[in-house]
Amino acid sequence: MSLPSQLPAVLDHHDVLVQAKALKEATSLSQMVYIVLHMGLFLARWLLEDELSRRAKTVFEWPRCPTCGTRLHSKGWESRQMQTLVGNIY
C-alpha cells in the first residue's frame, strides 16, 4: 500500500482527531505550534512503524560470515521497542 491510500486511516486515528480538535480551540500561536508538532511526530512514528513492518515481511537473503563463511540467519521474529528522535517506535 502507498501512503496516499493509508493516509485517511491515519487521519481518522483517535489521537489525531483529538489533536485536530485542540488545534481548532487553541488560543495562542505557541499552543498551535505545540499541537501541530505532536501531530507531525505522530505521523512520523506511524510512517516509521509502517516501513519497518513492511521490511520485516520481505524475504532477505542473509550474507555469509566474513570470518568463517557460514551463512548468517535470523534468530526469529521478536517484538522490539526503540527510542528515536520522533518518539518510541514499536
HTML snippet that shows the backbone in 3Dmol.js (N, CA, C, O; Angstrom):
<script src="https://3Dmol.org/build/3Dmol-min.js"></script>
<div id="view" style="width:600px;height:400px;position:relative"></div>
<script>
const pdb = `
ATOM      1  N   MET A   1       0.837  -1.189   0.000  1.00  0.00           N
ATOM      2  CA  MET A   1       0.000   0.000   0.000  1.00  0.00           C
ATOM      3  C   MET A   1       0.876   1.245   0.000  1.00  0.00           C
ATOM      4  O   MET A   1       2.010   1.231   0.479  1.00  0.00           O
ATOM      5  N   SER A   2       0.336   2.291  -0.535  1.00  0.00           N
ATOM      6  CA  SER A   2       1.073   3.540  -0.591  1.00  0.00           C
ATOM      7  C   SER A   2       0.559   4.496   0.484  1.00  0.00           C
ATOM      8  O   SER A   2      -0.525   4.315   1.039  1.00  0.00           O
ATOM      9  N   LEU A   3       1.355   5.502   0.755  1.00  0.00           N
ATOM     10  CA  LEU A   3       0.972   6.495   1.759  1.00  0.00           C
ATOM     11  C   LEU A   3      -0.371   7.141   1.461  1.00  0.00           C
ATOM     12  O   LEU A   3      -1.199   7.236   2.367  1.00  0.00           O
ATOM     13  N   PRO A   4      -0.631   7.595   0.224  1.00  0.00           N
ATOM     14  CA  PRO A   4      -1.933   8.221  -0.031  1.00  0.00           C
ATOM     15  C   PRO A   4      -3.126   7.304   0.274  1.00  0.00           C
ATOM     16  O   PRO A   4      -4.171   7.780   0.716  1.00  0.00           O
ATOM     17  N   SER A   5      -2.978   6.017   0.045  1.00  0.00           N
ATOM     18  CA  SER A   5      -4.096   5.113   0.306  1.00  0.00           C
ATOM     19  C   SER A   5      -4.287   4.847   1.794  1.00  0.00           C
ATOM     20  O   SER A   5      -5.388   4.497   2.219  1.00  0.00           O
ATOM     21  N   GLN A   6      -3.243   5.006   2.585  1.00  0.00           N
ATOM     22  CA  GLN A   6      -3.341   4.757   4.024  1.00  0.00           C
ATOM     23  C   GLN A   6      -3.599   6.018   4.843  1.00  0.00           C
ATOM     24  O   GLN A   6      -4.010   5.934   6.001  1.00  0.00           O
ATOM     25  N   LEU A   7      -3.363   7.174   4.254  1.00  0.00           N
ATOM     26  CA  LEU A   7      -3.476   8.428   4.984  1.00  0.00           C
ATOM     27  C   LEU A   7      -4.857   8.657   5.600  1.00  0.00           C
ATOM     28  O   LEU A   7      -4.920   9.146   6.728  1.00  0.00           O
ATOM     29  N   PRO A   8      -5.957   8.336   4.934  1.00  0.00           N
ATOM     30  CA  PRO A   8      -7.258   8.531   5.590  1.00  0.00           C
ATOM     31  C   PRO A   8      -7.379   7.769   6.911  1.00  0.00           C
ATOM     32  O   PRO A   8      -7.977   8.275   7.860  1.00  0.00           O
ATOM     33  N   ALA A   9      -6.823   6.570   6.982  1.00  0.00           N
ATOM     34  CA  ALA A   9      -6.883   5.804   8.228  1.00  0.00           C
ATOM     35  C   ALA A   9      -6.089   6.495   9.329  1.00  0.00           C
ATOM     36  O   ALA A   9      -6.502   6.499  10.488  1.00  0.00           O
ATOM     37  N   VAL A  10      -4.957   7.075   8.967  1.00  0.00           N
ATOM     38  CA  VAL A  10      -4.141   7.787   9.951  1.00  0.00           C
ATOM     39  C   VAL A  10      -4.868   9.029  10.434  1.00  0.00           C
ATOM     40  O   VAL A  10      -4.890   9.319  11.630  1.00  0.00           O
ATOM     41  N   LEU A  11      -5.456   9.754   9.508  1.00  0.00           N
ATOM     42  CA  LEU A  11      -6.148  10.991   9.881  1.00  0.00           C
ATOM     43  C   LEU A  11      -7.391  10.724  10.718  1.00  0.00           C
ATOM     44  O   LEU A  11      -7.842  11.609  11.446  1.00  0.00           O
ATOM     45  N   ASP A  12      -7.949   9.530  10.629  1.00  0.00           N
ATOM     46  CA  ASP A  12      -9.117   9.171  11.438  1.00  0.00           C
ATOM     47  C   ASP A  12      -8.728   8.544  12.780  1.00  0.00           C
ATOM     48  O   ASP A  12      -9.599   8.164  13.562  1.00  0.00           O
ATOM     49  N   HIS A  13      -7.427   8.437  13.045  1.00  0.00           N
ATOM     50  CA  HIS A  13      -6.959   7.874  14.318  1.00  0.00           C
ATOM     51  C   HIS A  13      -7.394   8.789  15.465  1.00  0.00           C
ATOM     52  O   HIS A  13      -7.382  10.012  15.324  1.00  0.00           O
ATOM     53  N   HIS A  14      -7.769   8.209  16.576  1.00  0.00           N
ATOM     54  CA  HIS A  14      -8.285   8.962  17.725  1.00  0.00           C
ATOM     55  C   HIS A  14      -7.327  10.069  18.158  1.00  0.00           C
ATOM     56  O   HIS A  14      -7.762  11.195  18.398  1.00  0.00           O
ATOM     57  N   ASP A  15      -6.022   9.769  18.264  1.00  0.00           N
ATOM     58  CA  ASP A  15      -5.050  10.761  18.718  1.00  0.00           C
ATOM     59  C   ASP A  15      -4.983  11.964  17.778  1.00  0.00           C
ATOM     60  O   ASP A  15      -4.860  13.102  18.231  1.00  0.00           O
ATOM     61  N   VAL A  16      -5.063  11.714  16.484  1.00  0.00           N
ATOM     62  CA  VAL A  16      -5.022  12.810  15.505  1.00  0.00           C
ATOM     63  C   VAL A  16      -6.299  13.647  15.605  1.00  0.00           C
ATOM     64  O   VAL A  16      -6.249  14.874  15.526  1.00  0.00           O
ATOM     65  N   LEU A  17      -7.430  12.985  15.775  1.00  0.00           N
ATOM     66  CA  LEU A  17      -8.695  13.716  15.893  1.00  0.00           C
ATOM     67  C   LEU A  17      -8.708  14.593  17.144  1.00  0.00           C
ATOM     68  O   LEU A  17      -9.197  15.722  17.106  1.00  0.00           O
ATOM     69  N   VAL A  18      -8.177  14.080  18.243  1.00  0.00           N
ATOM     70  CA  VAL A  18      -8.101  14.865  19.484  1.00  0.00           C
ATOM     71  C   VAL A  18      -7.211  16.089  19.277  1.00  0.00           C
ATOM     72  O   VAL A  18      -7.557  17.195  19.690  1.00  0.00           O
ATOM     73  N   GLN A  19      -6.060  15.880  18.632  1.00  0.00           N
ATOM     74  CA  GLN A  19      -5.150  16.996  18.380  1.00  0.00           C
ATOM     75  C   GLN A  19      -5.769  18.017  17.408  1.00  0.00           C
ATOM     76  O   GLN A  19      -5.576  19.222  17.573  1.00  0.00           O
ATOM     77  N   ALA A  20      -6.500  17.545  16.411  1.00  0.00           N
ATOM     78  CA  ALA A  20      -7.148  18.451  15.452  1.00  0.00           C
ATOM     79  C   ALA A  20      -8.181  19.322  16.167  1.00  0.00           C
ATOM     80  O   ALA A  20      -8.299  20.515  15.884  1.00  0.00           O
ATOM     81  N   LYS A  21      -8.919  18.722  17.086  1.00  0.00           N
ATOM     82  CA  LYS A  21      -9.898  19.494  17.868  1.00  0.00           C
ATOM     83  C   LYS A  21      -9.185  20.517  18.739  1.00  0.00           C
ATOM     84  O   LYS A  21      -9.615  21.666  18.837  1.00  0.00           O
ATOM     85  N   ALA A  22      -8.089  20.095  19.374  1.00  0.00           N
ATOM     86  CA  ALA A  22      -7.321  21.013  20.219  1.00  0.00           C
ATOM     87  C   ALA A  22      -6.754  22.166  19.394  1.00  0.00           C
ATOM     88  O   ALA A  22      -6.687  23.300  19.869  1.00  0.00           O
ATOM     89  N   LEU A  23      -6.347  21.874  18.165  1.00  0.00           N
ATOM     90  CA  LEU A  23      -5.811  22.918  17.287  1.00  0.00           C
ATOM     91  C   LEU A  23      -6.873  23.977  16.991  1.00  0.00           C
ATOM     92  O   LEU A  23      -6.574  25.172  16.975  1.00  0.00           O
ATOM     93  N   LYS A  24      -8.097  23.545  16.760  1.00  0.00           N
ATOM     94  CA  LYS A  24      -9.179  24.493  16.476  1.00  0.00           C
ATOM     95  C   LYS A  24      -9.515  25.352  17.689  1.00  0.00           C
ATOM     96  O   LYS A  24      -9.971  26.487  17.551  1.00  0.00           O
ATOM     97  N   GLU A  25      -9.285  24.802  18.879  1.00  0.00           N
ATOM     98  CA  GLU A  25      -9.623  25.518  20.109  1.00  0.00           C
ATOM     99  C   GLU A  25      -8.441  26.280  20.708  1.00  0.00           C
ATOM    100  O   GLU A  25      -8.606  26.983  21.705  1.00  0.00           O
ATOM    101  N   ALA A  26      -7.260  26.153  20.118  1.00  0.00           N
ATOM    102  CA  ALA A  26      -6.063  26.817  20.649  1.00  0.00           C
ATOM    103  C   ALA A  26      -6.240  28.330  20.593  1.00  0.00           C
ATOM    104  O   ALA A  26      -6.805  28.872  19.643  1.00  0.00           O
ATOM    105  N   THR A  27      -5.747  28.995  21.626  1.00  0.00           N
ATOM    106  CA  THR A  27      -5.922  30.438  21.715  1.00  0.00           C
ATOM    107  C   THR A  27      -4.649  31.222  21.449  1.00  0.00           C
ATOM    108  O   THR A  27      -4.680  32.451  21.374  1.00  0.00           O
ATOM    109  N   SER A  28      -3.525  30.523  21.305  1.00  0.00           N
ATOM    110  CA  SER A  28      -2.278  31.242  21.043  1.00  0.00           C
ATOM    111  C   SER A  28      -1.464  30.505  19.983  1.00  0.00           C
ATOM    112  O   SER A  28      -1.654  29.314  19.735  1.00  0.00           O
ATOM    113  N   LEU A  29      -0.567  31.242  19.377  1.00  0.00           N
ATOM    114  CA  LEU A  29       0.308  30.652  18.369  1.00  0.00           C
ATOM    115  C   LEU A  29       1.178  29.559  18.980  1.00  0.00           C
ATOM    116  O   LEU A  29       1.387  28.522  18.351  1.00  0.00           O
ATOM    117  N   SER A  30       1.684  29.768  20.182  1.00  0.00           N
ATOM    118  CA  SER A  30       2.540  28.755  20.805  1.00  0.00           C
ATOM    119  C   SER A  30       1.777  27.456  21.050  1.00  0.00           C
ATOM    120  O   SER A  30       2.343  26.375  20.885  1.00  0.00           O
ATOM    121  N   GLN A  31       0.519  27.539  21.434  1.00  0.00           N
ATOM    122  CA  GLN A  31      -0.304  26.334  21.589  1.00  0.00           C
ATOM    123  C   GLN A  31      -0.472  25.620  20.258  1.00  0.00           C
ATOM    124  O   GLN A  31      -0.376  24.395  20.184  1.00  0.00           O
ATOM    125  N   MET A  32      -0.726  26.395  19.201  1.00  0.00           N
ATOM    126  CA  MET A  32      -0.922  25.800  17.882  1.00  0.00           C
ATOM    127  C   MET A  32       0.361  25.105  17.414  1.00  0.00           C
ATOM    128  O   MET A  32       0.303  23.997  16.880  1.00  0.00           O
ATOM    129  N   VAL A  33       1.502  25.738  17.608  1.00  0.00           N
ATOM    130  CA  VAL A  33       2.779  25.136  17.206  1.00  0.00           C
ATOM    131  C   VAL A  33       2.998  23.831  17.957  1.00  0.00           C
ATOM    132  O   VAL A  33       3.396  22.832  17.358  1.00  0.00           O
ATOM    133  N   TYR A  34       2.746  23.828  19.248  1.00  0.00           N
ATOM    134  CA  TYR A  34       2.929  22.635  20.076  1.00  0.00           C
ATOM    135  C   TYR A  34       2.021  21.494  19.602  1.00  0.00           C
ATOM    136  O   TYR A  34       2.464  20.349  19.510  1.00  0.00           O
ATOM    137  N   ILE A  35       0.787  21.794  19.308  1.00  0.00           N
ATOM    138  CA  ILE A  35      -0.173  20.776  18.861  1.00  0.00           C
ATOM    139  C   ILE A  35       0.236  20.215  17.501  1.00  0.00           C
ATOM    140  O   ILE A  35       0.226  19.000  17.303  1.00  0.00           O
ATOM    141  N   VAL A  36       0.592  21.088  16.570  1.00  0.00           N
ATOM    142  CA  VAL A  36       0.987  20.637  15.237  1.00  0.00           C
ATOM    143  C   VAL A  36       2.271  19.805  15.309  1.00  0.00           C
ATOM    144  O   VAL A  36       2.427  18.845  14.554  1.00  0.00           O
ATOM    145  N   LEU A  37       3.183  20.165  16.205  1.00  0.00           N
ATOM    146  CA  LEU A  37       4.395  19.378  16.401  1.00  0.00           C
ATOM    147  C   LEU A  37       4.041  17.953  16.826  1.00  0.00           C
ATOM    148  O   LEU A  37       4.613  16.992  16.313  1.00  0.00           O
ATOM    149  N   HIS A  38       3.115  17.817  17.747  1.00  0.00           N
ATOM    150  CA  HIS A  38       2.684  16.477  18.186  1.00  0.00           C
ATOM    151  C   HIS A  38       2.024  15.703  17.050  1.00  0.00           C
ATOM    152  O   HIS A  38       2.221  14.494  16.924  1.00  0.00           O
ATOM    153  N   MET A  39       1.252  16.387  16.235  1.00  0.00           N
ATOM    154  CA  MET A  39       0.621  15.721  15.094  1.00  0.00           C
ATOM    155  C   MET A  39       1.689  15.244  14.104  1.00  0.00           C
ATOM    156  O   MET A  39       1.591  14.139  13.571  1.00  0.00           O
ATOM    157  N   GLY A  40       2.692  16.063  13.863  1.00  0.00           N
ATOM    158  CA  GLY A  40       3.783  15.687  12.963  1.00  0.00           C
ATOM    159  C   GLY A  40       4.574  14.502  13.504  1.00  0.00           C
ATOM    160  O   GLY A  40       4.943  13.602  12.750  1.00  0.00           O
ATOM    161  N   LEU A  41       4.831  14.501  14.802  1.00  0.00           N
ATOM    162  CA  LEU A  41       5.554  13.382  15.413  1.00  0.00           C
ATOM    163  C   LEU A  41       4.732  12.090  15.327  1.00  0.00           C
ATOM    164  O   LEU A  41       5.286  11.014  15.102  1.00  0.00           O
ATOM    165  N   PHE A  42       3.420  12.199  15.504  1.00  0.00           N
ATOM    166  CA  PHE A  42       2.563  11.021  15.369  1.00  0.00           C
ATOM    167  C   PHE A  42       2.668  10.451  13.959  1.00  0.00           C
ATOM    168  O   PHE A  42       2.800   9.240  13.782  1.00  0.00           O
ATOM    169  N   LEU A  43       2.610  11.331  12.949  1.00  0.00           N
ATOM    170  CA  LEU A  43       2.712  10.886  11.560  1.00  0.00           C
ATOM    171  C   LEU A  43       4.091  10.276  11.294  1.00  0.00           C
ATOM    172  O   LEU A  43       4.191   9.256  10.612  1.00  0.00           O
ATOM    173  N   ALA A  44       5.137  10.879  11.818  1.00  0.00           N
ATOM    174  CA  ALA A  44       6.491  10.351  11.629  1.00  0.00           C
ATOM    175  C   ALA A  44       6.627   8.958  12.253  1.00  0.00           C
ATOM    176  O   ALA A  44       7.207   8.062  11.639  1.00  0.00           O
ATOM    177  N   ARG A  45       6.100   8.769  13.465  1.00  0.00           N
ATOM    178  CA  ARG A  45       6.155   7.440  14.101  1.00  0.00           C
ATOM    179  C   ARG A  45       5.368   6.421  13.294  1.00  0.00           C
ATOM    180  O   ARG A  45       5.812   5.288  13.108  1.00  0.00           O
ATOM    181  N   TRP A  46       4.203   6.823  12.818  1.00  0.00           N
ATOM    182  CA  TRP A  46       3.378   5.918  12.035  1.00  0.00           C
ATOM    183  C   TRP A  46       4.099   5.494  10.764  1.00  0.00           C
ATOM    184  O   TRP A  46       4.095   4.315  10.411  1.00  0.00           O
ATOM    185  N   LEU A  47       4.723   6.455  10.070  1.00  0.00           N
ATOM    186  CA  LEU A  47       5.451   6.141   8.842  1.00  0.00           C
ATOM    187  C   LEU A  47       6.618   5.184   9.117  1.00  0.00           C
ATOM    188  O   LEU A  47       6.826   4.226   8.372  1.00  0.00           O
ATOM    189  N   LEU A  48       7.365   5.443  10.172  1.00  0.00           N
ATOM    190  CA  LEU A  48       8.493   4.567  10.517  1.00  0.00           C
ATOM    191  C   LEU A  48       8.020   3.156  10.854  1.00  0.00           C
ATOM    192  O   LEU A  48       8.581   2.177  10.361  1.00  0.00           O
ATOM    193  N   GLU A  49       6.997   3.050  11.688  1.00  0.00           N
ATOM    194  CA  GLU A  49       6.488   1.728  12.066  1.00  0.00           C
ATOM    195  C   GLU A  49       5.949   0.979  10.858  1.00  0.00           C
ATOM    196  O   GLU A  49       6.148  -0.230  10.740  1.00  0.00           O
ATOM    197  N   ASP A  50       5.272   1.678   9.964  1.00  0.00           N
ATOM    198  CA  ASP A  50       4.730   1.054   8.767  1.00  0.00           C
ATOM    199  C   ASP A  50       5.851   0.531   7.872  1.00  0.00           C
ATOM    200  O   ASP A  50       5.773  -0.589   7.368  1.00  0.00           O
ATOM    201  N   GLU A  51       6.890   1.336   7.675  1.00  0.00           N
ATOM    202  CA  GLU A  51       8.006   0.918   6.817  1.00  0.00           C
ATOM    203  C   GLU A  51       8.791  -0.232   7.455  1.00  0.00           C
ATOM    204  O   GLU A  51       9.195  -1.163   6.758  1.00  0.00           O
ATOM    205  N   LEU A  52       9.010  -0.175   8.763  1.00  0.00           N
ATOM    206  CA  LEU A  52       9.708  -1.273   9.437  1.00  0.00           C
ATOM    207  C   LEU A  52       8.912  -2.569   9.344  1.00  0.00           C
ATOM    208  O   LEU A  52       9.478  -3.645   9.154  1.00  0.00           O
ATOM    209  N   SER A  53       7.602  -2.454   9.478  1.00  0.00           N
ATOM    210  CA  SER A  53       6.744  -3.637   9.353  1.00  0.00           C
ATOM    211  C   SER A  53       6.815  -4.219   7.951  1.00  0.00           C
ATOM    212  O   SER A  53       6.889  -5.436   7.781  1.00  0.00           O
ATOM    213  N   ARG A  54       6.792  -3.348   6.947  1.00  0.00           N
ATOM    214  CA  ARG A  54       6.887  -3.805   5.552  1.00  0.00           C
ATOM    215  C   ARG A  54       8.209  -4.522   5.312  1.00  0.00           C
ATOM    216  O   ARG A  54       8.246  -5.585   4.692  1.00  0.00           O
ATOM    217  N   ARG A  55       9.280  -3.940   5.803  1.00  0.00           N
ATOM    218  CA  ARG A  55      10.594  -4.548   5.597  1.00  0.00           C
ATOM    219  C   ARG A  55      10.729  -5.874   6.342  1.00  0.00           C
ATOM    220  O   ARG A  55      11.399  -6.788   5.863  1.00  0.00           O
ATOM    221  N   ALA A  56      10.101  -5.982   7.500  1.00  0.00           N
ATOM    222  CA  ALA A  56      10.174  -7.220   8.274  1.00  0.00           C
ATOM    223  C   ALA A  56       9.497  -8.379   7.540  1.00  0.00           C
ATOM    224  O   ALA A  56       9.839  -9.541   7.764  1.00  0.00           O
ATOM    225  N   LYS A  57       8.554  -8.072   6.677  1.00  0.00           N
ATOM    226  CA  LYS A  57       7.814  -9.109   5.955  1.00  0.00           C
ATOM    227  C   LYS A  57       8.484  -9.519   4.650  1.00  0.00           C
ATOM    228  O   LYS A  57       8.070 -10.497   4.026  1.00  0.00           O
ATOM    229  N   THR A  58       9.509  -8.789   4.228  1.00  0.00           N
ATOM    230  CA  THR A  58      10.172  -9.121   2.968  1.00  0.00           C
ATOM    231  C   THR A  58      11.191 -10.239   3.173  1.00  0.00           C
ATOM    232  O   THR A  58      11.752 -10.404   4.257  1.00  0.00           O
ATOM    233  N   VAL A  59      11.409 -10.983   2.127  1.00  0.00           N
ATOM    234  CA  VAL A  59      12.391 -12.069   2.163  1.00  0.00           C
ATOM    235  C   VAL A  59      13.778 -11.453   2.059  1.00  0.00           C
ATOM    236  O   VAL A  59      14.015 -10.562   1.243  1.00  0.00           O
ATOM    237  N   PHE A  60      14.685 -11.935   2.889  1.00  0.00           N
ATOM    238  CA  PHE A  60      16.033 -11.394   2.926  1.00  0.00           C
ATOM    239  C   PHE A  60      17.028 -12.544   2.851  1.00  0.00           C
ATOM    240  O   PHE A  60      16.948 -13.490   3.635  1.00  0.00           O
ATOM    241  N   GLU A  61      17.959 -12.464   1.917  1.00  0.00           N
ATOM    242  CA  GLU A  61      18.994 -13.486   1.832  1.00  0.00           C
ATOM    243  C   GLU A  61      20.176 -13.028   2.687  1.00  0.00           C
ATOM    244  O   GLU A  61      20.828 -12.025   2.398  1.00  0.00           O
ATOM    245  N   TRP A  62      20.423 -13.782   3.727  1.00  0.00           N
ATOM    246  CA  TRP A  62      21.469 -13.414   4.675  1.00  0.00           C
ATOM    247  C   TRP A  62      22.853 -13.656   4.069  1.00  0.00           C
ATOM    248  O   TRP A  62      23.065 -14.656   3.384  1.00  0.00           O
ATOM    249  N   PRO A  63      23.788 -12.748   4.319  1.00  0.00           N
ATOM    250  CA  PRO A  63      25.144 -12.909   3.791  1.00  0.00           C
ATOM    251  C   PRO A  63      25.926 -13.965   4.578  1.00  0.00           C
ATOM    252  O   PRO A  63      25.446 -14.495   5.581  1.00  0.00           O
ATOM    253  N   ARG A  64      27.114 -14.252   4.111  1.00  0.00           N
ATOM    254  CA  ARG A  64      27.993 -15.183   4.810  1.00  0.00           C
ATOM    255  C   ARG A  64      28.861 -14.416   5.800  1.00  0.00           C
ATOM    256  O   ARG A  64      29.183 -13.247   5.588  1.00  0.00           O
ATOM    257  N   CYS A  65      29.230 -15.086   6.875  1.00  0.00           N
ATOM    258  CA  CYS A  65      30.124 -14.513   7.878  1.00  0.00           C
ATOM    259  C   CYS A  65      31.474 -14.241   7.221  1.00  0.00           C
ATOM    260  O   CYS A  65      32.035 -15.128   6.578  1.00  0.00           O
ATOM    261  N   PRO A  66      32.006 -13.022   7.375  1.00  0.00           N
ATOM    262  CA  PRO A  66      33.287 -12.714   6.748  1.00  0.00           C
ATOM    263  C   PRO A  66      34.458 -13.494   7.356  1.00  0.00           C
ATOM    264  O   PRO A  66      35.518 -13.601   6.740  1.00  0.00           O
ATOM    265  N   THR A  67      34.271 -14.030   8.549  1.00  0.00           N
ATOM    266  CA  THR A  67      35.338 -14.767   9.217  1.00  0.00           C
ATOM    267  C   THR A  67      35.338 -16.247   8.867  1.00  0.00           C
ATOM    268  O   THR A  67      36.355 -16.795   8.441  1.00  0.00           O
ATOM    269  N   CYS A  68      34.169 -16.901   9.053  1.00  0.00           N
ATOM    270  CA  CYS A  68      34.131 -18.356   8.874  1.00  0.00           C
ATOM    271  C   CYS A  68      33.415 -18.809   7.606  1.00  0.00           C
ATOM    272  O   CYS A  68      33.529 -19.971   7.218  1.00  0.00           O
ATOM    273  N   GLY A  69      32.681 -17.910   6.958  1.00  0.00           N
ATOM    274  CA  GLY A  69      31.989 -18.264   5.727  1.00  0.00           C
ATOM    275  C   GLY A  69      30.625 -18.912   5.921  1.00  0.00           C
ATOM    276  O   GLY A  69      29.949 -19.218   4.938  1.00  0.00           O
ATOM    277  N   THR A  70      30.206 -19.126   7.160  1.00  0.00           N
ATOM    278  CA  THR A  70      28.896 -19.716   7.433  1.00  0.00           C
ATOM    279  C   THR A  70      27.799 -18.700   7.117  1.00  0.00           C
ATOM    280  O   THR A  70      27.941 -17.508   7.387  1.00  0.00           O
ATOM    281  N   ARG A  71      26.708 -19.193   6.543  1.00  0.00           N
ATOM    282  CA  ARG A  71      25.586 -18.306   6.212  1.00  0.00           C
ATOM    283  C   ARG A  71      24.968 -17.794   7.509  1.00  0.00           C
ATOM    284  O   ARG A  71      24.634 -18.583   8.392  1.00  0.00           O
ATOM    285  N   LEU A  72      24.815 -16.476   7.625  1.00  0.00           N
ATOM    286  CA  LEU A  72      24.158 -15.881   8.781  1.00  0.00           C
ATOM    287  C   LEU A  72      22.657 -16.139   8.669  1.00  0.00           C
ATOM    288  O   LEU A  72      22.158 -16.407   7.576  1.00  0.00           O
ATOM    289  N   HIS A  73      21.934 -16.061   9.785  1.00  0.00           N
ATOM    290  CA  HIS A  73      20.492 -16.299   9.766  1.00  0.00           C
ATOM    291  C   HIS A  73      19.801 -15.484  10.859  1.00  0.00           C
ATOM    292  O   HIS A  73      20.433 -15.006  11.801  1.00  0.00           O
ATOM    293  N   SER A  74      18.517 -15.346  10.704  1.00  0.00           N
ATOM    294  CA  SER A  74      17.709 -14.621  11.673  1.00  0.00           C
ATOM    295  C   SER A  74      17.502 -15.479  12.909  1.00  0.00           C
ATOM    296  O   SER A  74      17.414 -16.703  12.818  1.00  0.00           O
ATOM    297  N   LYS A  75      17.424 -14.840  14.049  1.00  0.00           N
ATOM    298  CA  LYS A  75      17.134 -15.548  15.297  1.00  0.00           C
ATOM    299  C   LYS A  75      15.634 -15.576  15.562  1.00  0.00           C
ATOM    300  O   LYS A  75      15.196 -15.975  16.641  1.00  0.00           O
ATOM    301  N   GLY A  76      14.859 -15.155  14.586  1.00  0.00           N
ATOM    302  CA  GLY A  76      13.407 -15.196  14.706  1.00  0.00           C
ATOM    303  C   GLY A  76      12.805 -13.825  14.939  1.00  0.00           C
ATOM    304  O   GLY A  76      13.499 -12.865  15.275  1.00  0.00           O
ATOM    305  N   TRP A  77      11.498 -13.759  14.753  1.00  0.00           N
ATOM    306  CA  TRP A  77      10.773 -12.510  14.924  1.00  0.00           C
ATOM    307  C   TRP A  77      10.680 -12.187  16.402  1.00  0.00           C
ATOM    308  O   TRP A  77      10.294 -13.030  17.212  1.00  0.00           O
ATOM    309  N   GLU A  78      11.034 -10.971  16.742  1.00  0.00           N
ATOM    310  CA  GLU A  78      10.974 -10.506  18.121  1.00  0.00           C
ATOM    311  C   GLU A  78      10.414  -9.094  18.120  1.00  0.00           C
ATOM    312  O   GLU A  78      10.916  -8.219  17.414  1.00  0.00           O
ATOM    313  N   SER A  79       9.380  -8.876  18.906  1.00  0.00           N
ATOM    314  CA  SER A  79       8.815  -7.546  19.021  1.00  0.00           C
ATOM    315  C   SER A  79       9.811  -6.674  19.783  1.00  0.00           C
ATOM    316  O   SER A  79      10.354  -7.088  20.807  1.00  0.00           O
ATOM    317  N   ARG A  80      10.044  -5.467  19.275  1.00  0.00           N
ATOM    318  CA  ARG A  80      11.026  -4.583  19.883  1.00  0.00           C
ATOM    319  C   ARG A  80      10.455  -3.176  20.043  1.00  0.00           C
ATOM    320  O   ARG A  80       9.463  -2.805  19.416  1.00  0.00           O
ATOM    321  N   GLN A  81      11.113  -2.416  20.898  1.00  0.00           N
ATOM    322  CA  GLN A  81      10.777  -1.011  21.086  1.00  0.00           C
ATOM    323  C   GLN A  81      12.085  -0.236  21.041  1.00  0.00           C
ATOM    324  O   GLN A  81      13.086  -0.657  21.620  1.00  0.00           O
ATOM    325  N   MET A  82      12.070   0.907  20.343  1.00  0.00           N
ATOM    326  CA  MET A  82      13.287   1.699  20.227  1.00  0.00           C
ATOM    327  C   MET A  82      12.944   3.176  20.415  1.00  0.00           C
ATOM    328  O   MET A  82      11.962   3.673  19.864  1.00  0.00           O
ATOM    329  N   GLN A  83      13.765   3.863  21.196  1.00  0.00           N
ATOM    330  CA  GLN A  83      13.603   5.297  21.371  1.00  0.00           C
ATOM    331  C   GLN A  83      14.301   6.008  20.213  1.00  0.00           C
ATOM    332  O   GLN A  83      15.483   5.771  19.966  1.00  0.00           O
ATOM    333  N   THR A  84      13.581   6.876  19.503  1.00  0.00           N
ATOM    334  CA  THR A  84      14.131   7.612  18.373  1.00  0.00           C
ATOM    335  C   THR A  84      13.872   9.109  18.568  1.00  0.00           C
ATOM    336  O   THR A  84      13.255   9.513  19.554  1.00  0.00           O
ATOM    337  N   LEU A  85      14.331   9.903  17.655  1.00  0.00           N
ATOM    338  CA  LEU A  85      14.088  11.348  17.724  1.00  0.00           C
ATOM    339  C   LEU A  85      12.611  11.696  17.647  1.00  0.00           C
ATOM    340  O   LEU A  85      12.205  12.750  18.135  1.00  0.00           O
ATOM    341  N   VAL A  86      11.797  10.837  17.046  1.00  0.00           N
ATOM    342  CA  VAL A  86      10.370  11.116  16.917  1.00  0.00           C
ATOM    343  C   VAL A  86       9.536  10.395  17.982  1.00  0.00           C
ATOM    344  O   VAL A  86       8.307  10.467  17.958  1.00  0.00           O
ATOM    345  N   GLY A  87      10.187   9.712  18.898  1.00  0.00           N
ATOM    346  CA  GLY A  87       9.486   9.016  19.978  1.00  0.00           C
ATOM    347  C   GLY A  87       9.727   7.523  19.923  1.00  0.00           C
ATOM    348  O   GLY A  87      10.557   7.047  19.148  1.00  0.00           O
ATOM    349  N   ASN A  88       8.998   6.781  20.750  1.00  0.00           N
ATOM    350  CA  ASN A  88       9.127   5.333  20.796  1.00  0.00           C
ATOM    351  C   ASN A  88       8.553   4.698  19.541  1.00  0.00           C
ATOM    352  O   ASN A  88       7.439   5.014  19.124  1.00  0.00           O
ATOM    353  N   ILE A  89       9.323   3.803  18.948  1.00  0.00           N
ATOM    354  CA  ILE A  89       8.889   3.054  17.773  1.00  0.00           C
ATOM    355  C   ILE A  89       8.703   1.606  18.226  1.00  0.00           C
ATOM    356  O   ILE A  89       9.569   1.051  18.902  1.00  0.00           O
ATOM    357  N   TYR A  90       7.581   0.996  17.858  1.00  0.00           N
ATOM    358  CA  TYR A  90       7.304  -0.389  18.242  1.00  0.00           C
ATOM    359  C   TYR A  90       7.354  -1.272  17.028  1.00  0.00           C
ATOM    360  O   TYR A  90       7.148  -2.481  17.136  1.00  0.00           O
TER     361      TYR A  90
END
`;
const viewer = $3Dmol.createViewer("view");
viewer.addModel(pdb, "pdb");
viewer.setStyle({}, {cartoon: {color: "spectrum"}});
viewer.zoomTo();
viewer.render();
</script>
